[in-house]
Amino acid sequence: MEKHRTITYLDHCIHYRDEGREHSKTLVLLHGFLQSQDTWSPYTLSYMRSMRVIAIDLPGHGYSDTFGDVHTMELMADCVKAVLDHLDIEQCVLLGHSLGGYVALAFAERYPYYLRGLCLMHSHALPDSDAMVEYRQKVCETVQSNRAGFILSFIPALFADENKMALEQDIKDLSDQCLETTTEGILATQRGMALRPSRTEVLAQLEVPTLFVYGKKDSRIPIEIGVSQALLPRYAEVMVLSNVGHMSFIEERDYVKLRLKNFVDTCYY
């Protein structure tokens, strides 16, 4: 697999990976909070033989630069568009996990004509509640005093308890990846997530196939929120996984990998 590629956008560097360029189907993968394009490596390796796969380091994550004090979802969506334009990609299936889902919804609002399909994985279209805004402020305070400690406690909590022993090495590898996220990147992202508006109307206006993926043991996104929003788009499918927390693409990797490939095929049917 080739090394990271880069583009410059607004005088800052964005890193991405582009595999399987000979294929007409294109899947764009947006990672969650603290994570990076490397999180998707098992998927990139598997899919590159049958489709084009783009994995992007969102601002302040992975190898990409931090753009400022606040990373709004709109800014991140514009960075995604900049990568697609650089690669002359006119349409794609866009998948966003957690934070990546918030970015994907901002992208769908601003650039719906790029989409052949949308997948929200452990994400939703609602704004932060007052309690969540307060939580994000506390996260910022914690990170400023103990960034590594926060990351090493945050990542394991994303997994269902019953999966932690079997996935011990995966959790360690992911934690090591996330430790590369800078304090500035974490703070800018938390502030940006706290500012995001409701995008339920974006879901209601979607004209492309939409896939929602949720875990019954997800402590971050109540399954009722996700499933209720799946009623909004014109064409929607819901995948609900038992014994899965917030990280279905790791906790049920083989099944999710197969199901997602089928979804991309449907979007290009």
Accessible surface in RSA format (square Angstrom, percent):
REM  Atomic radii and reference values for relative SASA: ProtOr
REM  Chains: A
REM  Algorithm: Lee & Richards
REM  Probe-radius: 1.40
REM  Slices: 20
REM RES _ NUM      All-atoms   Total-Side   Main-Chain    Non-polar    All polar
REM                ABS   REL    ABS   REL    ABS   REL    ABS   REL    ABS   REL
RES MET A   1   100.66  52.1  21.90  14.5  78.76 187.5  27.97  23.8  72.69  96.3
RES GLU A   2    52.95  30.4  39.91  30.2  13.04  31.1  36.29  70.2  16.66  13.6
RES LYS A   3   175.72  85.7 168.03 103.1   7.69  18.3 112.72 101.5  63.00  67.1
RES HIS A   4    45.36  24.8  23.94  16.6  21.42  54.8  14.03  14.5  31.34  36.5
RES ARG A   5    89.97  37.8  84.93  43.3   5.04  12.0  24.47  33.4  65.50  39.7
RES THR A   6    68.46  48.7  48.70  49.4  19.75  47.1  16.14  21.7  52.31  79.1
RES ILE A   7    16.63   9.5   8.62   6.4   8.01  19.3  16.63  12.0   0.00   0.0
RES THR A   8   104.40  74.3  75.09  76.1  29.31  69.8  43.17  58.0  61.23  92.6
RES TYR A   9    55.20  25.8  52.81  30.0   2.39   6.2  34.91  26.2  20.28  25.0
RES LEU A  10   107.62  59.9  84.96  60.8  22.66  57.0  94.51  66.4  13.11  35.3
RES ASP A  11   135.97  95.2 108.04 107.5  27.94  66.1  27.58  64.9 108.39 108.1
RES HIS A  12    52.66  28.8  51.01  35.5   1.65   4.2  33.76  34.8  18.89  22.0
RES CYS A  13    35.65  27.0  34.56  38.5   1.08   2.5  19.12  48.4  16.53  17.8
RES ILE A  14     0.06   0.0   0.06   0.0   0.00   0.0   0.06   0.0   0.00   0.0
RES HIS A  15    35.03  19.1  35.03  24.3   0.00   0.0  23.90  24.6  11.13  12.9
RES TYR A  16     2.74   1.3   2.74   1.6   0.00   0.0   0.00   0.0   2.74   3.4
RES ARG A  17    28.87  12.1  28.80  14.7   0.07   0.2   3.51   4.8  25.36  15.4
RES ASP A  18     0.07   0.0   0.07   0.1   0.00   0.0   0.00   0.0   0.07   0.1
RES GLU A  19     8.82   5.1   8.34   6.3   0.48   1.2   0.48   0.9   8.34   6.8
RES GLY A  20     9.11  11.2   0.00   N/A   9.11  11.2   2.95   8.1   6.16  13.8
RES ARG A  21   105.30  44.2  84.66  43.2  20.64  49.1  31.38  42.9  73.92  44.8
RES GLU A  22   138.84  79.7  96.84  73.3  42.00 100.0  66.22 128.1  72.63  59.3
RES HIS A  23    48.58  26.5  36.59  25.4  11.98  30.7  25.27  26.0  23.31  27.1
RES SER A  24   103.57  87.5  73.89  98.6  29.68  68.4  56.19 119.7  47.37  66.4
RES LYS A  25    61.75  30.1  61.65  37.8   0.10   0.2  30.94  27.8  30.81  32.8
RES THR A  26     8.02   5.7   8.02   8.1   0.00   0.0   0.00   0.0   8.02  12.1
RES LEU A  27     0.00   0.0   0.00   0.0   0.00   0.0   0.00   0.0   0.00   0.0
RES VAL A  28     0.00   0.0   0.00   0.0   0.00   0.0   0.00   0.0   0.00   0.0
RES LEU A  29     0.01   0.0   0.00   0.0   0.01   0.0   0.00   0.0   0.01   0.0
RES LEU A  30     0.00   0.0   0.00   0.0   0.00   0.0   0.00   0.0   0.00   0.0
RES HIS A  31     0.23   0.1   0.00   0.0   0.23   0.6   0.23   0.2   0.00   0.0
RES GLY A  32     0.00   0.0   0.00   N/A   0.00   0.0   0.00   0.0   0.00   0.0
RES PHE A  33    13.49   6.8  11.77   7.3   1.72   4.5  11.77   7.1   1.72   4.9
RES LEU A  34     1.51   0.8   0.00   0.0   1.51   3.8   0.00   0.0   1.51   4.1
RES GLN A  35     3.12   1.7   2.54   1.9   0.58   1.4   0.48   1.0   2.64   2.0
RES SER A  36     8.79   7.4   8.79  11.7   0.00   0.0   6.44  13.7   2.35   3.3
RES GLN A  37     3.43   1.9   0.45   0.3   2.98   7.1   0.42   0.9   3.01   2.3
RES ASP A  38    37.33  26.1  33.60  33.4   3.72   8.8  10.06  23.7  27.26  27.2
RES THR A  39    10.24   7.3   1.12   1.1   9.12  21.7   3.77   5.1   6.47   9.8
RES TRP A  40     0.58   0.2   0.58   0.3   0.00   0.0   0.58   0.3   0.00   0.0
RES SER A  41    28.12  23.8  26.98  36.0   1.14   2.6  20.51  43.7   7.61  10.7
RES PRO A  42    44.62  32.5  37.96  34.6   6.66  24.2  42.67  35.2   1.95  12.1
RES TYR A  43     1.01   0.5   1.01   0.6   0.00   0.0   1.01   0.8   0.00   0.0
RES THR A  44     2.16   1.5   2.16   2.2   0.00   0.0   0.75   1.0   1.41   2.1
RES LEU A  45    81.10  45.2  81.03  58.0   0.07   0.2  81.10  57.0   0.00   0.0
RES SER A  46    45.40  38.4  27.91  37.3  17.49  40.3  13.10  27.9  32.30  45.2
RES TYR A  47     2.30   1.1   2.25   1.3   0.05   0.1   2.30   1.7   0.00   0.0
RES MET A  48    47.17  24.4  44.29  29.3   2.87   6.8  41.69  35.4   5.48   7.3
RES ARG A  49   176.00  73.9 152.83  77.9  23.17  55.2  75.37 103.0 100.63  61.0
RES SER A  50    43.25  36.5  28.18  37.6  15.07  34.7  31.68  67.5  11.56  16.2
RES MET A  51     0.85   0.4   0.85   0.6   0.00   0.0   0.85   0.7   0.00   0.0
RES ARG A  52    34.23  14.4  34.23  17.4   0.00   0.0   1.08   1.5  33.14  20.1
RES VAL A  53     0.48   0.3   0.05   0.0   0.43   1.0   0.05   0.0   0.43   1.2
RES ILE A  54     0.00   0.0   0.00   0.0   0.00   0.0   0.00   0.0   0.00   0.0
RES ALA A  55     1.27   1.2   1.10   1.7   0.17   0.4   1.10   1.6   0.17   0.4
RES ILE A  56     0.53   0.3   0.47   0.4   0.06   0.1   0.47   0.3   0.06   0.2
RES ASP A  57     0.00   0.0   0.00   0.0   0.00   0.0   0.00   0.0   0.00   0.0
RES LEU A  58     0.11   0.1   0.11   0.1   0.00   0.0   0.11   0.1   0.00   0.0
RES PRO A  59     0.09   0.1   0.09   0.1   0.00   0.0   0.09   0.1   0.00   0.0
RES GLY A  60     4.35   5.4   0.00   N/A   4.35   5.4   2.23   6.1   2.12   4.7
RES HIS A  61     0.74   0.4   0.00   0.0   0.74   1.9   0.68   0.7   0.06   0.1
RES GLY A  62    26.21  32.3   0.00   N/A  26.21  32.3   7.08  19.4  19.13  42.9
RES TYR A  63   125.81  58.7 107.04  60.9  18.77  48.9  72.76  54.7  53.06  65.4
RES SER A  64    10.34   8.7   0.00   0.0  10.34  23.8   0.01   0.0  10.33  14.5
RES ASP A  65    55.67  39.0  50.45  50.2   5.23  12.4  12.30  29.0  43.37  43.3
RES THR A  66    41.03  29.2  22.80  23.1  18.22  43.4  18.09  24.3  22.94  34.7
RES PHE A  67    30.05  15.0   7.17   4.4  22.89  59.6   7.91   4.8  22.14  63.4
RES GLY A  68    35.83  44.2   0.00   N/A  35.83  44.2  32.89  90.3   2.94   6.6
RES ASP A  69   111.50  78.1 103.08 102.6   8.42  19.9  23.43  55.2  88.06  87.8
RES VAL A  70    57.80  38.0  43.25  39.2  14.55  35.1  43.25  37.6  14.55  39.5
RES HIS A  71     0.00   0.0   0.00   0.0   0.00   0.0   0.00   0.0   0.00   0.0
RES THR A  72    42.03  29.9  41.94  42.5   0.09   0.2  35.53  47.7   6.51   9.8
RES MET A  73     1.02   0.5   0.16   0.1   0.86   2.0   0.16   0.1   0.86   1.1
RES GLU A  74    45.07  25.9  45.07  34.1   0.00   0.0  23.31  45.1  21.76  17.8
RES LEU A  75    32.83  18.3  29.16  20.9   3.68   9.2  32.03  22.5   0.80   2.1
RES MET A  76     0.00   0.0   0.00   0.0   0.00   0.0   0.00   0.0   0.00   0.0
RES ALA A  77     0.00   0.0   0.00   0.0   0.00   0.0   0.00   0.0   0.00   0.0
RES ASP A  78    23.89  16.7  21.84  21.7   2.05   4.8   2.84   6.7  21.05  21.0
RES CYS A  79     0.49   0.4   0.49   0.5   0.00   0.0   0.49   1.2   0.00   0.0
RES VAL A  80     0.02   0.0   0.02   0.0   0.00   0.0   0.02   0.0   0.00   0.0
RES LYS A  81    50.82  24.8  50.82  31.2   0.00   0.0  16.73  15.1  34.09  36.3
RES ALA A  82    17.44  16.0   7.78  12.0   9.66  22.0  14.18  20.0   3.26   8.6
RES VAL A  83     0.00   0.0   0.00   0.0   0.00   0.0   0.00   0.0   0.00   0.0
RES LEU A  84     0.05   0.0   0.05   0.0   0.00   0.0   0.05   0.0   0.00   0.0
RES ASP A  85    59.04  41.4  44.02  43.8  15.03  35.5  30.14  70.9  28.91  28.8
RES HIS A  86   107.86  58.9  79.92  55.6  27.94  71.5  54.06  55.7  53.80  62.6
RES LEU A  87    23.04  12.8  10.78   7.7  12.26  30.8  14.86  10.4   8.18  22.0
RES ASP A  88   125.73  88.1 101.02 100.5  24.71  58.4  34.68  81.6  91.04  90.8
RES ILE A  89    10.63   6.1   4.66   3.5   5.97  14.4   8.14   5.9   2.50   6.8
RES GLU A  90   144.21  82.8 131.87  99.8  12.33  29.4  48.63  94.1  95.58  78.0
RES GLN A  91    76.17  42.6  67.67  49.5   8.50  20.2  19.44  41.4  56.73  43.0
RES CYS A  92     0.00   0.0   0.00   0.0   0.00   0.0   0.00   0.0   0.00   0.0
RES VAL A  93     0.00   0.0   0.00   0.0   0.00   0.0   0.00   0.0   0.00   0.0
RES LEU A  94     0.00   0.0   0.00   0.0   0.00   0.0   0.00   0.0   0.00   0.0
RES LEU A  95     0.00   0.0   0.00   0.0   0.00   0.0   0.00   0.0   0.00   0.0
RES GLY A  96     0.00   0.0   0.00   N/A   0.00   0.0   0.00   0.0   0.00   0.0
RES HIS A  97     0.52   0.3   0.52   0.4   0.00   0.0   0.41   0.4   0.10   0.1
RES SER A  98    17.44  14.7  17.37  23.2   0.08   0.2   1.54   3.3  15.90  22.3
RES LEU A  99     1.40   0.8   0.00   0.0   1.40   3.5   0.00   0.0   1.40   3.8
RES GLY A 100     0.00   0.0   0.00   N/A   0.00   0.0   0.00   0.0   0.00   0.0
RES GLY A 101     0.00   0.0   0.00   N/A   0.00   0.0   0.00   0.0   0.00   0.0
RES TYR A 102    14.83   6.9  12.86   7.3   1.97   5.1   5.16   3.9   9.67  11.9
RES VAL A 103     0.00   0.0   0.00   0.0   0.00   0.0   0.00   0.0   0.00   0.0
RES ALA A 104     0.00   0.0   0.00   0.0   0.00   0.0   0.00   0.0   0.00   0.0
RES LEU A 105     2.75   1.5   2.75   2.0   0.00   0.0   2.75   1.9   0.00   0.0
RES ALA A 106     0.00   0.0   0.00   0.0   0.00   0.0   0.00   0.0   0.00   0.0
RES PHE A 107     0.03   0.0   0.03   0.0   0.00   0.0   0.03   0.0   0.00   0.0
RES ALA A 108     3.27   3.0   0.00   0.0   3.27   7.4   0.00   0.0   3.27   8.7
RES GLU A 109    87.78  50.4  64.84  49.1  22.94  54.6  27.21  52.6  60.57  49.5
RES ARG A 110    99.95  42.0  77.64  39.6  22.31  53.1  21.55  29.5  78.39  47.5
RES TYR A 111    30.54  14.3  30.54  17.4   0.00   0.0  15.48  11.6  15.06  18.6
RES PRO A 112    69.26  50.5  61.70  56.2   7.56  27.5  61.86  51.1   7.40  46.0
RES TYR A 113   139.04  64.9 121.46  69.1  17.58  45.7 111.21  83.6  27.83  34.3
RES TYR A 114    18.59   8.7  18.59  10.6   0.00   0.0   4.90   3.7  13.70  16.9
RES LEU A 115     4.98   2.8   0.66   0.5   4.32  10.9   0.66   0.5   4.32  11.6
RES ARG A 116    70.23  29.5  67.49  34.4   2.73   6.5  10.18  13.9  60.05  36.4
RES GLY A 117     0.00   0.0   0.00   N/A   0.00   0.0   0.00   0.0   0.00   0.0
RES LEU A 118     0.00   0.0   0.00   0.0   0.00   0.0   0.00   0.0   0.00   0.0
RES CYS A 119     0.03   0.0   0.03   0.0   0.00   0.0   0.00   0.0   0.03   0.0
RES LEU A 120     0.00   0.0   0.00   0.0   0.00   0.0   0.00   0.0   0.00   0.0
RES MET A 121     0.80   0.4   0.80   0.5   0.00   0.0   0.80   0.7   0.00   0.0
RES HIS A 122     0.00   0.0   0.00   0.0   0.00   0.0   0.00   0.0   0.00   0.0
RES SER A 123     0.00   0.0   0.00   0.0   0.00   0.0   0.00   0.0   0.00   0.0
RES HIS A 124    18.58  10.2  18.01  12.5   0.57   1.4   6.44   6.6  12.13  14.1
RES ALA A 125     3.12   2.9   0.00   0.0   3.12   7.1   2.35   3.3   0.77   2.0
RES LEU A 126    64.76  36.1  64.76  46.3   0.00   0.0  64.76  45.5   0.00   0.0
RES PRO A 127    58.76  42.8  48.44  44.2  10.33  37.5  48.44  40.0  10.33  64.2
RES ASP A 128    22.20  15.6   2.43   2.4  19.77  46.8   2.59   6.1  19.61  19.6
RES SER A 129    67.04  56.7  53.20  71.0  13.85  31.9  53.48 113.9  13.57  19.0
RES ASP A 130   130.88  91.7 120.02 119.5  10.86  25.7  39.04  91.9  91.84  91.6
RES ALA A 131    74.56  68.6  61.98  95.7  12.58  28.6  66.65  93.9   7.92  21.0
RES MET A 132    60.32  31.2  58.08  38.4   2.24   5.3  59.90  50.9   0.43   0.6
RES VAL A 133    45.67  30.1  45.49  41.2   0.18   0.4  45.49  39.5   0.18   0.5
RES GLU A 134    90.44  51.9  89.45  67.7   0.99   2.4  26.37  51.0  64.06  52.3
RES TYR A 135    73.66  34.4  71.26  40.5   2.40   6.2  65.76  49.4   7.90   9.7
RES ARG A 136    13.78   5.8  13.59   6.9   0.19   0.4   3.30   4.5  10.48   6.4
RES GLN A 137   106.22  59.4 101.24  74.0   4.98  11.9  36.47  77.6  69.75  52.9
RES LYS A 138   115.86  56.5 115.60  70.9   0.26   0.6  68.13  61.3  47.73  50.8
RES VAL A 139     5.52   3.6   3.85   3.5   1.67   4.0   5.31   4.6   0.21   0.6
RES CYS A 140    16.18  12.2  16.18  18.0   0.00   0.0  11.12  28.2   5.05   5.4
RES GLU A 141   115.42  66.3 107.17  81.1   8.25  19.6  41.56  80.4  73.85  60.3
RES THR A 142    59.75  42.5  55.67  56.4   4.08   9.7  33.76  45.4  25.98  39.3
RES VAL A 143     1.80   1.2   0.00   0.0   1.80   4.3   0.00   0.0   1.80   4.9
RES GLN A 144   114.66  64.1  80.68  59.0  33.98  80.9  22.97  48.9  91.69  69.5
RES SER A 145    96.82  81.8  56.84  75.9  39.98  92.1  51.19 109.0  45.62  63.9
RES ASN A 146    81.89  56.5  76.60  74.0   5.28  12.7  20.40  49.1  61.49  59.4
RES ARG A 147    70.57  29.6  65.49  33.4   5.08  12.1   8.36  11.4  62.21  37.7
RES ALA A 148    42.14  38.7  40.00  61.7   2.14   4.9  40.00  56.3   2.14   5.7
RES GLY A 149    28.00  34.5   0.00   N/A  28.00  34.5  21.22  58.2   6.78  15.2
RES PHE A 150    19.39   9.7  15.68   9.7   3.72   9.7  18.68  11.3   0.72   2.0
RES ILE A 151     0.00   0.0   0.00   0.0   0.00   0.0   0.00   0.0   0.00   0.0
RES LEU A 152    92.07  51.3  79.34  56.8  12.74  32.0  80.04  56.2  12.03  32.4
RES SER A 153    73.83  62.4  56.98  76.0  16.85  38.8  49.97 106.4  23.85  33.4
RES PHE A 154    21.93  11.0  16.69  10.3   5.25  13.7  21.81  13.2   0.13   0.4
RES ILE A 155     0.00   0.0   0.00   0.0   0.00   0.0   0.00   0.0   0.00   0.0
RES PRO A 156    38.64  28.2  38.64  35.2   0.00   0.0  38.64  31.9   0.00   0.0
RES ALA A 157    56.56  52.0  44.83  69.2  11.73  26.7  48.02  67.6   8.54  22.6
RES LEU A 158     6.38   3.6   4.61   3.3   1.77   4.4   4.85   3.4   1.54   4.1
RES PHE A 159     6.49   3.2   0.00   0.0   6.49  16.9   0.54   0.3   5.95  17.0
RES ALA A 160     4.15   3.8   0.17   0.3   3.98   9.1   4.15   5.8   0.00   0.0
RES ASP A 161   112.22  78.6  95.20  94.8  17.02  40.3  33.33  78.4  78.89  78.7
RES GLU A 162    90.59  52.0  56.18  42.5  34.42  81.9  52.62 101.8  37.98  31.0
RES ASN A 163    25.73  17.7  24.99  24.1   0.74   1.8   2.38   5.7  23.34  22.6
RES LYS A 164    66.80  32.6  63.30  38.8   3.51   8.4  35.31  31.8  31.50  33.6
RES MET A 165   170.72  88.4 153.69 101.7  17.03  40.5 119.14 101.3  51.58  68.3
RES ALA A 166    92.32  84.9  53.34  82.3  38.98  88.7  64.85  91.3  27.47  72.8
RES LEU A 167    26.98  15.0  26.95  19.3   0.03   0.1  26.98  18.9   0.00   0.0
RES GLU A 168   121.17  69.6 118.21  89.4   2.96   7.0  40.02  77.4  81.15  66.3
RES GLN A 169   109.33  61.1 105.71  77.3   3.62   8.6  55.65 118.5  53.68  40.7
RES ASP A 170    39.55  27.7  35.82  35.7   3.72   8.8   3.95   9.3  35.60  35.5
RES ILE A 171    16.18   9.2  16.18  12.1   0.00   0.0  16.18  11.7   0.00   0.0
RES LYS A 172   115.22  56.2 109.79  67.4   5.43  12.9  86.05  77.5  29.17  31.1
RES ASP A 173    64.61  45.3  61.60  61.3   3.01   7.1  21.73  51.1  42.88  42.8
RES LEU A 174     5.06   2.8   4.07   2.9   0.98   2.5   4.65   3.3   0.40   1.1
RES SER A 175     7.05   6.0   7.05   9.4   0.00   0.0   4.46   9.5   2.59   3.6
RES ASP A 176    63.73  44.6  57.99  57.7   5.75  13.6  26.84  63.2  36.90  36.8
RES GLN A 177    59.85  33.5  47.28  34.6  12.57  29.9  25.67  54.6  34.17  25.9
RES CYS A 178     0.00   0.0   0.00   0.0   0.00   0.0   0.00   0.0   0.00   0.0
RES LEU A 179    47.60  26.5  40.34  28.9   7.26  18.3  40.34  28.3   7.26  19.5
RES GLU A 180   125.18  71.9 109.46  82.8  15.71  37.4  36.17  70.0  89.00  72.7
RES THR A 181     2.71   1.9   1.19   1.2   1.52   3.6   1.20   1.6   1.51   2.3
RES THR A 182    67.57  48.1  63.29  64.2   4.27  10.2  65.59  88.1   1.97   3.0
RES THR A 183    36.15  25.7  33.97  34.4   2.18   5.2  19.40  26.1  16.75  25.3
RES GLU A 184   107.86  61.9 103.62  78.4   4.24  10.1  51.86 100.3  55.99  45.7
RES GLY A 185     0.00   0.0   0.00   N/A   0.00   0.0   0.00   0.0   0.00   0.0
RES ILE A 186     0.00   0.0   0.00   0.0   0.00   0.0   0.00   0.0   0.00   0.0
RES LEU A 187    14.22   7.9  14.22  10.2   0.00   0.0  14.22  10.0   0.00   0.0
RES ALA A 188     0.21   0.2   0.19   0.3   0.02   0.0   0.19   0.3   0.02   0.1
RES THR A 189     0.00   0.0   0.00   0.0   0.00   0.0   0.00   0.0   0.00   0.0
RES GLN A 190     4.31   2.4   4.27   3.1   0.04   0.1   0.10   0.2   4.21   3.2
RES ARG A 191    88.95  37.3  82.95  42.3   6.00  14.3  34.63  47.3  54.33  32.9
RES GLY A 192     0.76   0.9   0.00   N/A   0.76   0.9   0.00   0.0   0.76   1.7
RES MET A 193     6.68   3.5   6.68   4.4   0.00   0.0   2.62   2.2   4.06   5.4
RES ALA A 194    26.21  24.1  12.61  19.5  13.60  30.9  12.61  17.8  13.60  36.0
RES LEU A 195   118.30  65.9  93.25  66.7  25.04  63.0  96.79  68.0  21.51  57.9
RES ARG A 196    14.61   6.1   6.90   3.5   7.71  18.4   6.81   9.3   7.80   4.7
RES PRO A 197    63.58  46.3  53.87  49.1   9.70  35.3  61.63  50.9   1.95  12.1
RES SER A 198    56.86  48.0  35.77  47.7  21.09  48.6  29.25  62.3  27.61  38.7
RES ARG A 199     7.47   3.1   6.52   3.3   0.95   2.3   3.50   4.8   3.97   2.4
RES THR A 200    40.57  28.9  39.88  40.4   0.69   1.6  17.35  23.3  23.22  35.1
RES GLU A 201   107.67  61.8 106.04  80.2   1.63   3.9  51.96 100.5  55.72  45.5
RES VAL A 202    14.90   9.8  11.47  10.4   3.43   8.3  13.84  12.0   1.06   2.9
RES LEU A 203     0.00   0.0   0.00   0.0   0.00   0.0   0.00   0.0   0.00   0.0
RES ALA A 204    45.39  41.7  23.76  36.7  21.63  49.2  23.76  33.5  21.63  57.3
RES GLN A 205   119.79  67.0 101.71  74.3  18.08  43.0  38.81  82.6  80.98  61.4
RES LEU A 206     9.43   5.3   6.77   4.8   2.66   6.7   8.93   6.3   0.50   1.3
RES GLU A 207   109.27  62.7  92.28  69.8  16.99  40.5  54.54 105.5  54.73  44.7
RES VAL A 208    26.96  17.7  26.35  23.9   0.61   1.5  26.96  23.4   0.00   0.0
RES PRO A 209    33.74  24.6  33.61  30.6   0.13   0.5  33.74  27.9   0.00   0.0
RES THR A 210     1.00   0.7   0.00   0.0   1.00   2.4   0.00   0.0   1.00   1.5
RES LEU A 211     1.54   0.9   1.54   1.1   0.00   0.0   1.54   1.1   0.00   0.0
RES PHE A 212     0.00   0.0   0.00   0.0   0.00   0.0   0.00   0.0   0.00   0.0
RES VAL A 213     0.37   0.2   0.37   0.3   0.00   0.0   0.37   0.3   0.00   0.0
RES TYR A 214     0.67   0.3   0.67   0.4   0.00   0.0   0.67   0.5   0.00   0.0
RES GLY A 215     0.94   1.2   0.00   N/A   0.94   1.2   0.00   0.0   0.94   2.1
RES LYS A 216   122.48  59.8  97.18  59.6  25.31  60.3  49.16  44.2  73.32  78.1
RES LYS A 217    97.95  47.8  79.73  48.9  18.23  43.4  67.64  60.9  30.31  32.3
RES ASP A 218    15.66  11.0   0.62   0.6  15.04  35.6   0.65   1.5  15.02  15.0
RES SER A 219    91.78  77.6  50.36  67.2  41.42  95.4  54.47 116.0  37.32  52.3
RES ARG A 220    77.90  32.7  58.61  29.9  19.28  45.9  13.74  18.8  64.16  38.9
RES ILE A 221     9.51   5.4   9.01   6.7   0.50   1.2   9.01   6.5   0.50   1.4
RES PRO A 222    67.90  49.5  60.43  55.1   7.47  27.2  67.70  55.9   0.20   1.2
RES ILE A 223    39.02  22.2  35.49  26.4   3.52   8.5  35.56  25.6   3.45   9.4
RES GLU A 224   122.65  70.4 113.94  86.2   8.71  20.7  71.20 137.7  51.44  42.0
RES ILE A 225    51.44  29.3  48.10  35.8   3.33   8.0  51.42  37.0   0.02   0.0
RES GLY A 226     0.00   0.0   0.00   N/A   0.00   0.0   0.00   0.0   0.00   0.0
RES VAL A 227    60.74  40.0  60.27  54.6   0.48   1.2  60.27  52.4   0.48   1.3
RES SER A 228    60.29  51.0  50.52  67.4   9.77  22.5  41.96  89.4  18.33  25.7
RES GLN A 229     8.54   4.8   7.78   5.7   0.77   1.8   7.77  16.5   0.78   0.6
RES ALA A 230     8.56   7.9   2.77   4.3   5.79  13.2   2.77   3.9   5.79  15.3
RES LEU A 231   152.22  84.8 123.28  88.2  28.94  72.7 127.37  89.5  24.85  66.9
RES LEU A 232    67.65  37.7  53.01  37.9  14.65  36.8  54.74  38.4  12.91  34.7
RES PRO A 233    10.92   8.0   0.00   0.0  10.92  39.7   0.00   0.0  10.92  67.8
RES ARG A 234   158.56  66.6 123.96  63.2  34.59  82.4  40.60  55.5 117.96  71.5
RES TYR A 235   104.98  49.0 100.44  57.1   4.54  11.8  80.02  60.1  24.96  30.8
RES ALA A 236    43.05  39.6   6.59  10.2  36.46  82.9   6.85   9.6  36.20  95.9
RES GLU A 237    63.33  36.4  57.73  43.7   5.60  13.3  39.38  76.2  23.95  19.6
RES VAL A 238    63.34  41.7  29.06  26.3  34.28  82.6  29.15  25.3  34.19  92.7
RES MET A 239    14.01   7.3  10.14   6.7   3.87   9.2  13.86  11.8   0.14   0.2
RES VAL A 240    57.35  37.7  29.92  27.1  27.43  66.1  29.92  26.0  27.43  74.4
RES LEU A 241    16.95   9.4  15.68  11.2   1.28   3.2  16.95  11.9   0.00   0.0
RES SER A 242    56.68  47.9  46.79  62.4   9.89  22.8  29.01  61.8  27.68  38.8
RES ASN A 243    79.94  55.1  77.03  74.4   2.91   7.0  12.42  29.9  67.52  65.3
RES VAL A 244     0.52   0.3   0.52   0.5   0.00   0.0   0.52   0.5   0.00   0.0
RES GLY A 245     0.81   1.0   0.00   N/A   0.81   1.0   0.81   2.2   0.00   0.0
RES HIS A 246     5.30   2.9   5.24   3.6   0.06   0.1   2.80   2.9   2.49   2.9
RES MET A 247     0.00   0.0   0.00   0.0   0.00   0.0   0.00   0.0   0.00   0.0
RES SER A 248     0.00   0.0   0.00   0.0   0.00   0.0   0.00   0.0   0.00   0.0
RES PHE A 249     0.89   0.4   0.82   0.5   0.07   0.2   0.82   0.5   0.07   0.2
RES ILE A 250    13.32   7.6   9.43   7.0   3.88   9.4   9.43   6.8   3.88  10.5
RES GLU A 251    22.02  12.6   0.00   0.0  22.02  52.4   0.00   0.0  22.02  18.0
RES GLU A 252    68.70  39.4  65.67  49.7   3.03   7.2   6.85  13.2  61.85  50.5
RES ARG A 253    63.19  26.5  59.51  30.3   3.68   8.8  15.15  20.7  48.04  29.1
RES ASP A 254   115.96  81.2 105.23 104.7  10.73  25.4  38.63  90.9  77.32  77.1
RES TYR A 255   112.93  52.7 107.04  60.9   5.89  15.3  73.87  55.5  39.06  48.2
RES VAL A 256     0.30   0.2   0.30   0.3   0.00   0.0   0.30   0.3   0.00   0.0
RES LYS A 257    41.34  20.2  41.16  25.3   0.18   0.4  16.48  14.8  24.87  26.5
RES LEU A 258   109.42  60.9 105.11  75.2   4.32  10.9 109.05  76.6   0.37   1.0
RES ARG A 259    53.45  22.4  52.51  26.8   0.94   2.2  18.84  25.7  34.61  21.0
RES LEU A 260     1.10   0.6   1.10   0.8   0.00   0.0   1.10   0.8   0.00   0.0
RES LYS A 261    66.06  32.2  66.06  40.5   0.00   0.0  37.93  34.1  28.13  30.0
RES ASN A 262    65.81  45.4  63.66  61.5   2.14   5.2  15.98  38.5  49.82  48.2
RES PHE A 263     0.22   0.1   0.14   0.1   0.08   0.2   0.22   0.1   0.00   0.0
RES VAL A 264     0.00   0.0   0.00   0.0   0.00   0.0   0.00   0.0   0.00   0.0
RES ASP A 265    42.80  30.0  37.48  37.3   5.31  12.6  21.29  50.1  21.51  21.4
RES THR A 266    72.20  51.4  59.92  60.7  12.28  29.3  40.59  54.5  31.62  47.8
RES CYS A 267     9.37   7.1   0.00   0.0   9.37  22.0   0.65   1.7   8.72   9.4
RES TYR A 268    43.18  20.2  19.81  11.3  23.37  60.8  19.24  14.5  23.93  29.5
RES TYR A 269   231.70 108.2 176.89 100.6  54.81 142.6 152.97 115.0  78.73  97.1
END  Absolute sums over single chains surface
CHAIN  1 A    11251.2       9287.8       1963.4       5987.6       5263.6
END  Absolute sums over all chains
TOTAL         11251.2       9287.8       1963.4       5987.6       5263.6
